[in-house]
C-alpha cells in the first residue's frame, strides 16, 4: 500500500516547487552551458519596475564584434553599420542561467535591466522593441549575442520580457528598431592602444567648435573635423584631429599643438 503513494507523493512535490516552466536557453549558448536550464528569478517584478535603457553614444569596439563568428556550427556576420535597422520577428527571453555572467562585450548581465542579445547588430547599441500583439514597447541596450535559434530575432532580458508582457508565454512577435545616435565611434578596426585621433574640445555651440577647427587647420596638415555627439546634457560638438598615419606623426602633431598653446588633447583610437 505504501508503494502506491510514491507516484502521488512525487507528483505533489513537483507541483509545489513553484519552478517556472523550463525552456531551451536562448542566450549566448556555448558548449556545456546548453545543459543548464534557464528560468525566471524568485523575486518577481512588475512592468512598471523596468525602466527603459538610456541611450548614449558608446563606441563600438572589437570586443563582442568579431565577424564572422561561429556558434553551434553556424556562422554569423556582424552588420557593418547600425543605420536604418528595423526588423520584425520572434523575441524570446533569458534569465537566471546567465544572471551575473559576462555578456559578449564584457558587461555583467542583469536579468532585471532592459538589455538584449542580437546575432548581428554591432554592440553596444540601443533599440526600441515593440510587442506587435499588445503595442507595448521598451528601449533596450543590446550588449550580447544570441538567440542562436533560426526562428528568433532577438533575446530580451527577463525584465524586458516582463515590460513587454510576454514573460509567461516565452515568446512574442516584435519589431526591433535601432535608435540612431550622433557621435558613435566605430573602433572595430583599431588595434588596442593604436591611437589615431586627438580631441581638443567639446562645445555646446557649433560655432565655437568651428572656430577652433579653423584655428587648428591652420597649424596642422592632418584632417581637422567637428563631430557631433548626443550626451545626457544635449548635443555637443567635438573638435578632432585625425586620422593620423603613424605614432611618429601623432607625436609631431602633439608637439606642434603644445608649441602654440593647445594642451590637454585627448588621445583616441
C-alpha positions, 0 to 999 in steps of 0.5 A: 500500500505504501508503494502506491503513494510514491507516484502521488507523493512525487507528483505533489512535490513537483507541483509545489516547487513553484519552478517556472516552466523550463525552456531551451536557453536562448542566450549566448549558448556555448558548449556545456552551458546548453545543459543548464536550464534557464528560468525566471528569478524568485523575486518577481517584478512588475512592468512598471519596475523596468525602466527603459535603457538610456541611450548614449553614444558608446563606441563600438569596439572589437570586443563582442564584434568579431565577424564572422563568428561561429556558434553551434556550427553556424556562422554569423556576420556582424552588420557593418553599420547600425543605420536604418535597422528595423526588423520584425520577428520572434523575441524570446527571453533569458534569465537566471542561467546567465544572471551575473555572467559576462555578456559578449562585450564584457558587461555583467548581465542583469536579468532585471535591466532592459538589455538584449542579445542580437546575432548581428547588430554591432554592440553596444547599441540601443533599440526600441522593441515593440510587442506587435500583439499588445503595442507595448514597447521598451528601449533596450541596450543590446550588449550580447549575442544570441538567440542562436535559434533560426526562428528568433530575432532577438533575446530580451532580458527577463525584465524586458520580457516582463515590460513587454508582457510576454514573460509567461508565454516565452515568446512574442512577435516584435519589431526591433528598431535601432535608435540612431545616435550622433557621435558613435565611434566605430573602433572595430578596426583599431588595434588596442592602444593604436591611437589615431585621433586627438580631441581638443574640445567639446562645445555646446555651440557649433560655432565655437567648435568651428572656430577652433577647427579653423584655428587648428587647420591652420597649424596642422596638415592632418584632417581637422573635423567637428563631430557631433555627439548626443550626451545626457546634457544635449548635443555637443560638438567635438573638435578632432584631429585625425586620422593620423598615419603613424605614432611618429606623426601623432607625436609631431602633431602633439608637439606642434599643438603644445608649441602654440598653446593647445594642451590637454588633447585627448588621445583616441583610437 
